[in-house]
Amino acid sequence: MKKLLTMLAALCLAASAGAEGLRTEEKALELGGSSMRFPAVAGMTDAAAEETVNNRIREDLHVQEYLDRMTALISDDQRSITVTPLGGLLGDVFCGALEAEGAVNPPRNTHRWTWSCVDLRDGHEISLWELFTDEAAAREGIEAYLEEVAALELSAHLGNSQLTPLPEGFLAERTGLTLLYDISQLSTLSGRAGAVKIPWCELREYADFREDGILSRIGAADMVTLTEESRERIRETAESGQLPDIPVKIGDSVKEWTDRTHLLNDPDEFAGGRMFAPEGAAFRGVFLLSDAVGSGWENSLVQGIRMDRGNLWGLCIGQTAAEEWHKLLGEPDSEAAFDAETAELWRTVPGKCDYYQYGEYRLQLQYGEDGILAGITLAQ
């Protein structure tokens, strides 16, 4: 095992930089048909504190357990495991998870989440309820939301479908909270452990957005508050061709994504082409858009990313009024009206759409007849 850990250290890959020199480093290892990638924190001024933090992260993520499992499977050409990371360092907070799939537990294949959330200021493990102002109220509110909103959206795509009680596992990102379930409680029809992402704007009533709180430090407060700084952040995001915490970029191969992730249903045709709904918490209420040429999509590219729920630097779907972003972003470069028939063709709501051009990409802000943001699309 010592040899394996030496090999692992040698395969260290530098990742994104954090606050004041902090960064994450992704470590990778392949043994037989199995592979694992997991994160570690680097750049802390106190080497002993850094070691303590990384020991905690490795323990939380069950890294040694997966290493042992990979070793046990090294001569097995029929079974393997794949372990991949999600999340990571946001400012001086580490919040990440590992997704393990395959022969994780004998005798049959399965899927599992492990997670870790650590405050790098003092090294303490962050609990889910530190993110909220009142645990009892937040627990009650989230459980009601899951049963009344999420269950209706996900019921057709689940095997085990017990959204409550709340799981212990979670992943906090800038854009929302993802609840990570044990496969015995919540699972998809594809046989994966369930996960449900809730945008922070939909948890506004309970979330602790106080200055210097965890959510403010990871940037979540900026995602739900429209300020002067939002203008530049929206521009930079649009010009990148990718929306925060959605692991797809405009120009990616549609086939690669359909091979990599299960689809919740067959692609839906709309006036602009096809809409794909991938499985996974990051894609709840999110669609990939491509052309509608021919019956297949082997050569199609992602031409747009559409969010029907979520938040983008203060643009909160279901909450932000058109007059608010007009004041901040100015009048759109162009606009279009959608009557009931046109809205049906575009799979949206009657109202209007504002178009803002940022470099190669166009940000589309769709709003209903009530003037409230109904969807965000970034497209070519």
Buried (B, 14 or more C-beta within 10 A) or exposed (E): EEEBBEBBEEEEEEBEEBBEEBBBBBBBBBBBBBBBBBBBBBBBEEEEBBEBBBEBBBEBBBBEBBBEBBBBBEEEEEBBBBBBBBBBBBBBBBBBBBBBBBBBEEEEBBBBBBBBBBBBEEBEEBEBBBBBBEBEEBBEBBBEBBEEBBBEEBEEBBEBBBBBEBBEBBBBBBBBBBBBBBBEBBBBEEBBBBBBBBBBBBBBEBBBBEEEBBBBBBBBBBBBBBEEEBBEBBBEBBBBBBBBBBBBEBEBBBBEBBEEBBBBEEBEEBEBBBBBBBBBBBBBBBBBBBBBEEEEBEEBBBBBBBBBBBBBBBBBBBBBBBEBBEEBBEEBEEBBEBEEEEBBEBBBBBBBBBBBEBEEBBBBBBBBEEBBBBBBBBBE
